Amino acid sequence: MDEAVRGLSASTTRYQLWTEFLQTKRVESMAEIGVYRGRFAAEVLSACDSIRTYYMVDPWRHLDDWNKPSNTDDSRFATYLAETEANTEFAADKRVILRGTTLEVIDQIPDASLDFAYVDGDHTLRGISIDLINVWPKVRTGGWIGGDDFAHTMWQHGDRFEPTLVFPFAVYFAEAVGARIFALPHQQFLICKEPGFEFVDLTDSYPDTTLQGQFRLKRVLRGWLTDTIGILRSERRRTPPAKSATHSDQA
Ligand SMILES: C[S@@+](CC[C@H](N)C(=O)[O-])C[C@H]1O[C@@H](n2cnc3c(N)ncnc32)[C@H](O)[C@@H]1O
């Protein structure tokens, strides 16, 4: 197995995971689907000096057909776009802002031009299907698709919202196109655009890829706990230590 991928298991946050991967692979052209306030983009652009082109795909507007907690109103989305522009101003010559849904703007990215795409937009079954199917031809052979919210339970946001189905759909997609897919820490996944399907769970925390498993109460509770504890841990690691913290707290 690619040592760079195996090494991702030791990452302490998703930002560290992807910046190390992108630096190691010397990624030059990439896209982010679902940019929101530009935090991920800013981290990646400041840490990865190999990047020459960074496409930012996001409608930055309210979507009537997207029932997820991040779907806010148009005016707030306008401030998020301004925040993204300010956060990534230092890399203005590298970024290409494509304001629209994946289906509205994806054709502006040439086929087989991307080394890497990060899928973090609409995580519903409809959204992840549209994103993976449309992004796949944009990635060159030997390139990668990464993504967020490979959640252990589709009830990530409770039953008031549409389920999150990045997992297991991304695994089914990888099987359909005949590519290897890795489950990584921090609810991340990585698909390698090379022939040969295999699901490699580097976290040892996805016991099966069935949809039926998603309806078992024990699985739902275990999945919810795994994801919640993981999020709390990585947020703690990102929070700067308080002034009164002891030396061992900071280690
Ligand atoms: C979870 S946020 C992205 C967070 C960001 N990647 C980060 O790590 O900082 C999800 C974003 O997906 C966008 N989105 C929702 N539906 C979309 C679609 N159909 N196409 C592209 N982006 C979409 C939303 O506008 C929102 O900004």
The ligand as a Tripos MOL2 file, in Angstrom:
@<TRIPOS>MOLECULE
LIG
   27    29     1     0     0
SMALL
NO_CHARGES

@<TRIPOS>ATOM
      1 C1        -19.9720   21.5960    5.1070 C.3       1 LIG1
      2 S1        -19.9340   23.0260    4.1490 S.3       1 LIG1
      3 C2        -18.2920   22.9560    3.4490 C.3       1 LIG1
      4 C3        -17.1600   23.1770    4.4420 C.3       1 LIG1
      5 C4        -15.8010   23.4140    3.8150 C.3       1 LIG1
      6 N1        -15.4590   22.4000    2.8390 N.3       1 LIG1
      7 C5        -14.7220   23.4490    4.8830 C.2       1 LIG1
      8 O1        -14.1340   22.3900    5.1660 O.co2     1 LIG1
      9 O2        -14.4680   24.5290    5.4630 O.co2     1 LIG1
     10 C6        -21.0040   22.5960    2.8280 C.3       1 LIG1
     11 C7        -21.0570   23.5950    1.6840 C.3       1 LIG1
     12 O3        -21.6100   22.8950    0.5560 O.3       1 LIG1
     13 C8        -22.2980   23.8150   -0.2430 C.3       1 LIG1
     14 N2        -23.2290   23.0640   -1.1280 N.ar      1 LIG1
     15 C9        -24.4530   22.5890   -0.8360 C.ar      1 LIG1
     16 N3        -25.0100   22.0120   -1.9090 N.ar      1 LIG1
     17 C10       -24.1020   22.1130   -2.9120 C.ar      1 LIG1
     18 C11       -24.0930   21.7080   -4.2740 C.ar      1 LIG1
     19 N4        -25.1570   21.0960   -4.8210 N.pl3     1 LIG1
     20 N5        -22.9990   21.9720   -5.0140 N.ar      1 LIG1
     21 C12       -21.9220   22.6050   -4.4690 C.ar      1 LIG1
     22 N6        -21.8810   23.0190   -3.1700 N.ar      1 LIG1
     23 C13       -22.9480   22.7800   -2.4120 C.ar      1 LIG1
     24 C14       -22.9950   24.7230    0.7540 C.3       1 LIG1
     25 O4        -23.3130   25.9700    0.1710 O.3       1 LIG1
     26 C15       -21.9540   24.8080    1.8820 C.3       1 LIG1
     27 O5        -21.1990   25.9940    1.7870 O.3       1 LIG1
@<TRIPOS>BOND
     1     1     2 1
     2     2     3 1
     3     2    10 1
     4     3     4 1
     5     4     5 1
     6     5     6 1
     7     5     7 1
     8     7     8 2
     9     7     9 1
    10    10    11 1
    11    11    12 1
    12    11    26 1
    13    12    13 1
    14    13    14 1
    15    13    24 1
    16    14    15 ar
    17    14    23 ar
    18    15    16 ar
    19    16    17 ar
    20    17    18 ar
    21    17    23 ar
    22    18    19 1
    23    18    20 ar
    24    20    21 ar
    25    21    22 ar
    26    22    23 ar
    27    24    25 1
    28    24    26 1
    29    26    27 1
@<TRIPOS>SUBSTRUCTURE
     1 LIG1         1 GROUP 0 **** ****
